[in-house]
Amino acid sequence: MGLKAVHFGGGNIGRGFVGEKLCESGFEVVFVDVMDKLIEQLQQTKSYTVTEIGGDGEKVNTISNYRAINSKTHAKDAVEEISSADLVTCAVGPTILKFIAPVIAKAIDSRTASTPIAVIACENMIGATDKLAEFIKDPKNTPEDRLSSISERARFANSAIDRIVPGQDPNAGLNVKIEAFYEWVVDKTPFAPHGPPKVEAIKWVDDLVPYIERKLFTVNTGHAASAYYGYARGKKTIAEALEDKEIHEMVRECLAETSHLIVNKHGISASEQKDYVEKIIKRISNPHLEDVVERVGRAPLRKLGRHERFVGPAHHLAEQGDKYTALLGAMEQAFNFVDVEGDDESTELGKILKSMDAPSVVSKVCGLEKNDQMFGKVQSIVERVQKK
């Protein structure tokens, strides 16, 4: 019997990154989703293409070793597939983890294989697999008397993924365009003594935190800062925003601040981090990705969160007495990203800014406490935004 992976989320990351790399490693991939039209397309289409866009042109990969299940109508089938799989992954968005947990929990509890299934959440979130495991282990999903032995049936590993998926052609069907560069790093320590699943694209490490924070505070910070400054100045794409010398410089200043943190906190050399920053700026400046600023900036409430790309590094820097002025500037632009068409979070942010006083906004949106060093400066930002 060959390798099998069950992947929750048939969207662009699911098909164009996780699914692609699992198929390349010899896994049969079973996509699980609740979107009727998407599942029907996957069931009726024998293959789709992933076009990787790099600085030296395009490369097209054809993906064919997959099946698809609608977990809304065929949850039992999804449970059966997971119960006999080697690996379960997901790319559904952090808020959806609690909804996929019951099916995964039921499947884990029914497993009889001698090797535990690997569970890896591929979300743009620190500790996403831990959060998914928390939902799976909830007594509503896993009987309490089965928790002590769950490691015999499943192992949970956090991951950090880095690949930019630009907006897609609405007429492309299942086909995905994606940047050629990628990084998929996963904690290997939960898999002893059996060893981790054999996925060629994954870099297995003993300590994931440096990779997570380097990625989040460089790629995500730079990408989001470009989007919010670009939106404020009427730019269409990230590449167009970074062609603006002032925006380019402000983004670099943000990354200089986060680089200072990364080098000092994780012992990464200054030269290595500088090279990483240059690579990231080159990637997000790629005009062929056609990444629209509204898409990159969407979900500002999450992106202004306590452990996210702006507040996370700024809080560390503030507590150490280091400079974080550029990060505050990017946060101000994010607070101005309100009432953007098609983005519910930007609408909600606008309502919060209108209905709450500034200190309450800082606490609710950024998760900061009044005794935090940066609280007053963020409060001043909110007050300025509210006066507009």
NORQUIGI-V863530 format. One line per field, one symbol per residue. ss: DSSP state (a for helix, b for strand, c for the rest). A space follows every 50 residues. Layout:
BEGIN
ss = ???
END
This chain:
BEGIN
ss = cccbbbbbcccaaaaaaaaaaaaacccbbbbbbccaaaaaaaaacccbbb bbbbccbbbbbbbccbbbbbccccaaaaaaaaacccbbbbcccaaaaaaa aaaaaaaaacccccccbbbbbccccccaaaaaaaaacccccccaaaacca aacbbbccbbbbcccccccccccccbbbbcccbbbbbcaaaccccccccc cbbbbcccaaaaaaaaaaaaaaaaaaaaaaaaccccbaaaaaacaaaaaa aaaaaaaaaaaaaaaacccaaaaaaaaaaaaaaaccaaaccbaaaaacca aaacccccccaaaaaaaaacccccaaaaaaaaaaaccccccccaaaaaaa aaaaaccaaaaaaaaaccccccccaaaaaaaaaaaaac
END
